[in-house]
Amino acid sequence: MAAPPPAFPPRGPQPTTNPLPSNNLNTAAASTTSSGIPGSGLRVPSNKKTIYDRNLNRSRNAELSHAAFAYLFMEMVVYAQRRVTGIQDLERRLNAQAHPLGVRLLDLLLYRSLPSSTSSSSSSSSTSQSASARPTRLIPLLQLLTSRLWPLLFTRPASSLEQSTTNPAEYMIIDNDPLVNKYISVPKEMSQLNCAAWVAGIVEGVCDASGMSAECSAHGLEGQGNKTVILVRFNEATMEREKELERAGIK
């Protein structure tokens, strides 16, 4: 067997390296973890305050630009459109996206409805007043949706609120020009799609969080532009509870 060729040193100048001492590496790692939550990779601002430390009334009158909202909502629709089987499946996904938002918005609306003095009082008194402000009947809940939820989301109340003449468990929240449909171009093959199903998901989340479960869906009106009806259909248990409260005289 032939002997391996001798190893020759490489020609030309070689780069020099200055390895860091081991104690410097440990110090750098410690400084990185100290500025965040250990083990999570999250970084915390230098003042140790996060978004959860802000006052909920701080952004009460803040507005988001239509361009930013249109871009974010467009991406949400594109994400929901992946691997769908049809228009109903897409609307169902948009509804499911917004449902958790509606659950959280109910507590925010009730908190902001309290007087400013109550917000700075003890937690026990704030909790009791918040519980008393929570709607327990259908009409106060629907008025909360049209007169306070809509201005919070779209800076204006809903166009109208109507009850079905054939089914007492169905109510209709009408929006003549929903913002979610304003910047959406629907192709002809998907003409039945109504992206206001996302708004219907928020409404359904608020109803479920208030203890009055309902199924909400969005329906366009043919020949009337972007005019949309959010159909709120309360279940049988909610209607039975409503009758009991009415007999008891509870408003």
C-alpha positions in Angstrom: 0.0 0.0 0.0 1.3 3.4 -0.9 2.2 5.8 1.9 0.0 8.9 2.2 1.6 12.1 0.8 3.2 14.4 3.4 1.1 17.2 4.7 2.5 20.6 3.7 1.6 23.8 5.5 -0.6 26.1 3.4 1.1 28.9 1.6 0.5 32.6 2.2 -0.3 34.5 5.4 -2.8 33.0 7.7 -5.6 35.0 9.5 -5.2 35.4 13.1 -8.1 34.9 15.6 -8.5 36.1 19.1 -10.9 33.7 20.9 -13.0 35.3 23.7 -12.4 34.1 27.2 -15.1 31.7 28.5 -16.1 34.2 31.3 -17.0 36.8 28.7 -19.4 34.4 26.9 -21.2 33.6 30.2 -21.5 37.3 30.9 -23.0 38.0 27.5 -25.6 35.2 27.8 -26.6 36.4 31.3 -27.1 39.9 30.0 -29.4 38.6 27.2 -31.6 36.5 29.5 -31.9 39.3 32.1 -33.6 41.6 29.6 -36.3 39.1 28.8 -38.4 36.3 30.3 -36.0 33.4 31.1 -36.5 30.4 28.8 -39.1 32.1 26.6 -37.0 34.2 24.3 -39.3 37.3 24.9 -37.6 40.6 25.5 -39.0 43.1 28.0 -38.5 46.9 27.7 -35.9 48.6 29.9 -38.7 50.2 32.1 -40.1 46.6 32.8 -43.5 47.7 31.5 -45.5 45.8 28.8 -48.7 46.4 27.0 -50.6 44.8 29.9 -49.4 47.6 32.2 -51.2 50.3 30.1 -54.4 51.9 31.1 -57.3 50.5 29.1 -58.8 54.0 28.6 -55.6 55.3 27.1 -56.6 54.2 23.6 -60.2 55.0 24.0 -60.4 57.6 21.3 -57.6 56.2 19.2 -58.3 55.5 15.5 -56.6 53.1 13.1 -56.0 54.2 9.5 -58.2 52.5 6.9 -55.1 51.5 4.9 -53.6 49.6 7.9 -56.9 47.9 8.6 -57.5 47.0 5.0 -54.0 45.5 4.7 -54.3 43.4 7.9 -57.9 42.3 7.0 -56.8 41.3 3.5 -54.1 39.1 5.0 -56.6 37.5 7.3 -59.0 36.7 4.4 -56.1 35.2 2.4 -55.1 33.1 5.4 -58.6 31.9 5.9 -59.0 31.1 2.2 -56.3 28.4 2.3 -57.6 24.8 1.9 -61.3 25.8 2.1 -63.9 23.6 0.4 -66.3 26.4 -0.5 -67.7 29.8 0.3 -69.5 28.6 3.4 -66.3 27.1 4.7 -64.5 30.4 4.2 -67.2 32.4 6.0 -67.1 29.9 8.8 -63.3 30.4 9.2 -63.7 34.2 9.2 -66.4 33.8 11.9 -64.1 31.6 14.0 -61.2 34.1 13.7 -63.2 36.9 15.2 -65.1 35.0 17.9 -62.3 35.2 20.5 -62.1 39.0 19.9 -65.8 39.4 20.7 -65.4 37.5 23.9 -62.7 39.9 25.1 -64.5 43.0 23.8 -67.4 42.6 26.1 -65.2 43.0 29.2 -63.6 46.0 27.6 -66.9 47.7 26.8 -68.2 47.1 30.4 -64.9 48.4 31.9 -65.0 51.6 29.8 -68.7 52.2 30.7 -67.8 52.6 34.4 -67.2 56.1 35.9 -63.6 57.3 36.0 -63.7 57.2 39.8 -64.7 53.6 39.8 -61.7 52.6 37.6 -59.4 53.9 40.4 -61.3 52.4 43.3 -60.7 49.0 44.9 -60.9 45.9 42.9 -63.9 44.6 44.8 -66.1 47.6 44.1 -65.0 47.6 40.5 -65.9 44.0 40.1 -69.4 44.4 41.6 -70.3 47.4 39.4 -69.0 45.7 36.3 -71.2 42.7 37.1 -74.2 44.9 37.5 -73.5 46.6 34.1 -73.4 43.3 32.3 -76.6 42.9 30.2 -79.0 40.1 31.3 -81.8 40.6 28.7 -81.8 40.4 25.0 -82.8 44.0 24.2 -80.0 45.6 26.4 -77.5 43.2 24.8 -78.6 44.1 21.3 -78.5 47.8 22.2 -75.0 47.3 23.5 -74.0 45.8 20.2 -75.5 48.5 18.0 -74.8 51.6 20.0 -71.4 50.8 21.7 -69.7 47.9 20.0 -70.2 49.4 16.5 -68.8 52.8 17.5 -65.8 51.1 19.1 -65.0 49.2 16.0 -66.2 51.5 13.2 -66.6 54.9 14.9 -70.3 55.0 14.2 -73.4 53.1 15.4 -75.1 50.4 13.3 -77.6 51.6 10.8 -80.6 49.8 12.4 -81.8 47.0 14.5 -84.9 44.9 13.6 -86.6 41.8 14.9 -87.8 39.0 12.6 -91.6 38.9 12.0 -91.6 35.1 11.6 -89.1 34.0 14.3 -89.0 35.8 17.7 -85.5 34.4 18.3 -84.0 36.1 15.3 -82.8 39.7 15.3 -81.1 41.6 12.4 -78.4 44.2 12.8 -78.2 46.2 9.6 -75.1 48.0 8.4 -75.5 50.0 5.2 -71.8 50.2 4.4 -69.7 47.7 6.5 -66.0 48.7 6.6 -64.8 45.1 6.1 -66.5 45.0 2.6 -65.3 48.4 1.5 -61.9 47.3 0.3 -62.7 43.7 -0.7 -63.0 42.9 -4.4 -65.0 39.6 -4.7 -64.6 37.7 -8.0 -67.7 36.7 -10.0 -67.4 33.0 -9.1 -67.5 33.9 -5.4 -70.3 36.5 -5.6 -72.1 35.0 -2.6 -69.1 35.6 -0.3 -69.7 38.2 2.4 -66.6 39.1 4.4 -68.8 40.6 7.1 -68.9 37.1 8.5 -65.9 38.3 10.4 -68.1 41.0 12.1 -70.7 38.3 12.7 -68.0 36.3 14.6 -67.4 39.3 16.9 -71.1 39.7 17.6 -71.4 35.9 18.3 -68.4 36.2 20.7 -70.1 39.0 22.6 -73.3 37.1 22.9 -71.6 33.9 24.1 -69.6 35.9 26.7 -72.7 37.5 28.0 -74.4 34.1 28.6 -76.9 34.4 25.8 -75.6 32.0 23.2 -76.5 32.7 19.6 -75.5 31.8 16.0 -74.6 34.9 13.9 -74.1 35.1 10.1 -73.7 37.8 7.5 -76.0 38.2 4.5 -75.8 40.6 1.6 -78.9 42.2 0.1 -79.0 41.8 -3.7 -79.1 45.0 -5.6 -78.3 47.1 -2.5 -74.6 47.5 -2.8 -72.6 46.6 0.3 -75.6 46.7 2.6 -75.3 43.8 5.0 -77.5 42.1 7.5 -76.0 40.4 10.6 -78.5 37.8 11.5 -78.5 36.9 15.3 -80.3 33.7 16.0 -80.5 32.9 19.8 -80.8 29.3 20.8 -83.7 27.7 22.7 -82.0 27.8 26.1 -81.5 31.6 25.7 -85.1 32.2 24.8 -86.4 30.1 27.7 -84.2 32.1 30.0 -85.5 35.3 28.5 -89.1 34.2 29.2 -88.3 33.3 32.8 -86.7 36.7 33.4 -89.7 38.5 31.8 -92.1 36.6 34.1 -89.9 37.5 37.1 -90.0 41.2 36.1 -86.2 41.5 35.7 -85.1 44.1 33.2 
